[in-house]
Amino acid sequence: KTVVGPKYTPLSKRQDRPDAIAWLIKNYPQLSEGQISKLVGTTKNTVESVKSRKHWNTSNITPKDPVALNLCTQSDLQKAVEKANRKVESQKKAKLKLEANK
């Protein structure tokens, strides 16, 4: 099992991280902040600041695909999305069970 997480990103690619975070938030809102931070290799604080539009460079952030930016692989992205979808489904089922028991 390979661990995906913070890894060295060259200086020239570091400004691309907020763009990738914005793209993931826009296209996959079901991803948790932890999943996004592991995919892109950044901190949860950065993800939170981009999500809440409080990042210092918010005006210059344009959503860009993290796979195209070489910040994660397509397979890692697919695995994270599938995991997030499973979590959303299980939460829906639990909510339905609670409503049925009332």
CYANA upper distance limits for C-alpha pairs under 8 A (distance plus 0.5 A):
  4 VAL  CA     38 LYS  CA      6.55
  4 VAL  CA     39 LEU  CA      7.21
  5 GLY  CA     37 SER  CA      7.96
  5 GLY  CA     38 LYS  CA      4.81
  5 GLY  CA     39 LEU  CA      6.95
  5 GLY  CA     40 VAL  CA      8.13
  5 GLY  CA     41 GLY  CA      5.76
  5 GLY  CA     42 THR  CA      8.49
  6 PRO  CA     37 SER  CA      8.37
  6 PRO  CA     38 LYS  CA      6.82
  6 PRO  CA     40 VAL  CA      8.04
  6 PRO  CA     41 GLY  CA      4.40
  6 PRO  CA     42 THR  CA      6.50
  7 LYS  CA     41 GLY  CA      6.39
  9 THR  CA     13 LYS  CA      6.81
  9 THR  CA     14 ARG  CA      6.80
 10 PRO  CA     14 ARG  CA      7.00
 11 LEU  CA     15 GLN  CA      8.29
 13 LYS  CA     17 ARG  CA      7.78
 13 LYS  CA     69 LEU  CA      8.38
 15 GLN  CA     19 ASP  CA      8.19
 16 ASP  CA     20 ALA  CA      6.80
 16 ASP  CA     69 LEU  CA      7.67
 17 ARG  CA     21 ILE  CA      6.67
 17 ARG  CA     40 VAL  CA      7.01
 17 ARG  CA     42 THR  CA      8.05
 17 ARG  CA     66 PRO  CA      8.36
 17 ARG  CA     71 LEU  CA      8.16
 18 PRO  CA     22 ALA  CA      6.61
 18 PRO  CA     46 THR  CA      8.13
 18 PRO  CA     47 VAL  CA      8.21
 18 PRO  CA     50 VAL  CA      7.13
 18 PRO  CA     61 ILE  CA      7.04
 19 ASP  CA     23 TRP  CA      6.80
 19 ASP  CA     61 ILE  CA      5.91
 19 ASP  CA     62 THR  CA      5.83
 19 ASP  CA     63 PRO  CA      5.14
 19 ASP  CA     64 LYS  CA      5.79
 19 ASP  CA     65 ASP  CA      8.40
 19 ASP  CA     66 PRO  CA      8.49
 20 ALA  CA     24 LEU  CA      6.73
 20 ALA  CA     40 VAL  CA      7.66
 20 ALA  CA     63 PRO  CA      6.51
 20 ALA  CA     64 LYS  CA      5.67
 20 ALA  CA     65 ASP  CA      6.21
 20 ALA  CA     66 PRO  CA      5.27
 20 ALA  CA     69 LEU  CA      8.17
 20 ALA  CA     71 LEU  CA      8.47
 21 ILE  CA     25 ILE  CA      6.67
 21 ILE  CA     36 ILE  CA      7.34
 21 ILE  CA     40 VAL  CA      7.73
 21 ILE  CA     47 VAL  CA      6.99
 21 ILE  CA     50 VAL  CA      7.65
 21 ILE  CA     63 PRO  CA      7.92
 21 ILE  CA     66 PRO  CA      8.33
 22 ALA  CA     26 LYS  CA      6.60
 22 ALA  CA     50 VAL  CA      7.16
 22 ALA  CA     51 LYS  CA      7.69
 22 ALA  CA     61 ILE  CA      8.00
 22 ALA  CA     62 THR  CA      7.67
 22 ALA  CA     63 PRO  CA      5.44
 22 ALA  CA     64 LYS  CA      7.91
 23 TRP  CA     27 ASN  CA      6.53
 23 TRP  CA     62 THR  CA      8.39
 23 TRP  CA     63 PRO  CA      4.72
 23 TRP  CA     64 LYS  CA      5.85
 23 TRP  CA     65 ASP  CA      6.49
 23 TRP  CA     66 PRO  CA      8.08
 24 LEU  CA     28 TYR  CA      5.85
 24 LEU  CA     29 PRO  CA      7.67
 24 LEU  CA     31 LEU  CA      8.29
 24 LEU  CA     36 ILE  CA      7.74
 24 LEU  CA     63 PRO  CA      8.46
 24 LEU  CA     65 ASP  CA      8.08
 24 LEU  CA     66 PRO  CA      8.35
 25 ILE  CA     29 PRO  CA      5.48
 25 ILE  CA     31 LEU  CA      7.93
 25 ILE  CA     51 LYS  CA      7.68
 26 LYS  CA     63 PRO  CA      8.32
 28 TYR  CA     81 VAL  CA      7.83
 30 GLN  CA     81 VAL  CA      8.23
 30 GLN  CA     84 ALA  CA      6.44
 30 GLN  CA     85 ASN  CA      7.45
 30 GLN  CA     88 VAL  CA      7.83
 31 LEU  CA     35 GLN  CA      6.66
 31 LEU  CA     36 ILE  CA      7.07
 31 LEU  CA     80 ALA  CA      7.87
 31 LEU  CA     81 VAL  CA      7.10
 31 LEU  CA     84 ALA  CA      6.06
 32 SER  CA     36 ILE  CA      6.85
 32 SER  CA     84 ALA  CA      7.91
 33 GLU  CA     37 SER  CA      6.59
 33 GLU  CA     44 LYS  CA      6.46
 33 GLU  CA     47 VAL  CA      6.70
 33 GLU  CA     48 GLU  CA      7.71
 34 GLY  CA     38 LYS  CA      6.72
 34 GLY  CA     44 LYS  CA      6.75
 35 GLN  CA     39 LEU  CA      6.65
 35 GLN  CA     80 ALA  CA      7.20
 36 ILE  CA     40 VAL  CA      6.64
 36 ILE  CA     47 VAL  CA      7.78
 37 SER  CA     41 GLY  CA      5.94
 37 SER  CA     42 THR  CA      5.37
 37 SER  CA     43 THR  CA      6.01
 37 SER  CA     44 LYS  CA      6.26
 37 SER  CA     47 VAL  CA      7.15
 38 LYS  CA     42 THR  CA      7.24
 39 LEU  CA     71 LEU  CA      7.89
 39 LEU  CA     72 CYS  CA      6.34
 39 LEU  CA     76 ASP  CA      7.71
 39 LEU  CA     77 LEU  CA      7.54
 40 VAL  CA     66 PRO  CA      7.65
 40 VAL  CA     71 LEU  CA      6.01
 40 VAL  CA     72 CYS  CA      6.72
 41 GLY  CA     71 LEU  CA      8.05
 42 THR  CA     46 THR  CA      7.36
 42 THR  CA     47 VAL  CA      8.23
 43 THR  CA     47 VAL  CA      7.16
 44 LYS  CA     48 GLU  CA      6.58
 45 ASN  CA     49 SER  CA      6.61
 46 THR  CA     50 VAL  CA      6.71
 46 THR  CA     55 HIS  CA      7.83
 47 VAL  CA     51 LYS  CA      6.55
 48 GLU  CA     52 SER  CA      6.54
 49 SER  CA     53 ARG  CA      6.38
 49 SER  CA     54 LYS  CA      5.35
 49 SER  CA     55 HIS  CA      5.27
 50 VAL  CA     54 LYS  CA      6.70
 50 VAL  CA     55 HIS  CA      5.71
 50 VAL  CA     58 THR  CA      7.58
 53 ARG  CA     58 THR  CA      6.57
 54 LYS  CA     58 THR  CA      7.24
 57 ASN  CA     61 ILE  CA      7.06
 64 LYS  CA     68 ALA  CA      8.14
 64 LYS  CA     69 LEU  CA      7.91
 65 ASP  CA     69 LEU  CA      6.86
 66 PRO  CA     70 ASN  CA      6.58
 66 PRO  CA     71 LEU  CA      5.74
 66 PRO  CA     72 CYS  CA      6.56
 67 VAL  CA     71 LEU  CA      6.50
 67 VAL  CA     72 CYS  CA      5.84
 67 VAL  CA     73 THR  CA      6.05
 67 VAL  CA     74 GLN  CA      6.50
 72 CYS  CA     76 ASP  CA      7.13
 72 CYS  CA     77 LEU  CA      7.54
 73 THR  CA     77 LEU  CA      6.86
 74 GLN  CA     78 GLN  CA      6.65
 75 SER  CA     79 LYS  CA      6.67
 76 ASP  CA     80 ALA  CA      6.74
 77 LEU  CA     81 VAL  CA      6.69
 78 GLN  CA     82 GLU  CA      6.60
 79 LYS  CA     83 LYS  CA      6.63
 80 ALA  CA     84 ALA  CA      6.66
 81 VAL  CA     85 ASN  CA      6.58
 82 GLU  CA     86 ARG  CA      6.69
 83 LYS  CA     87 LYS  CA      6.81
 84 ALA  CA     88 VAL  CA      6.76
 85 ASN  CA     89 GLU  CA      6.69
 86 ARG  CA     90 SER  CA      6.68
 87 LYS  CA     91 GLN  CA      6.70
 88 VAL  CA     92 LYS  CA      6.75
 89 GLU  CA     93 LYS  CA      6.76
 90 SER  CA     94 ALA  CA      6.66
 91 GLN  CA     95 LYS  CA      6.63
 92 LYS  CA     96 LEU  CA      6.69
 93 LYS  CA     97 LYS  CA      6.72
 94 ALA  CA     98 LEU  CA      6.80
 95 LYS  CA     99 GLU  CA      6.78
 96 LEU  CA    100 ALA  CA      6.56
 97 LYS  CA    101 ASN  CA      6.71
 98 LEU  CA    102 LYS  CA      7.14
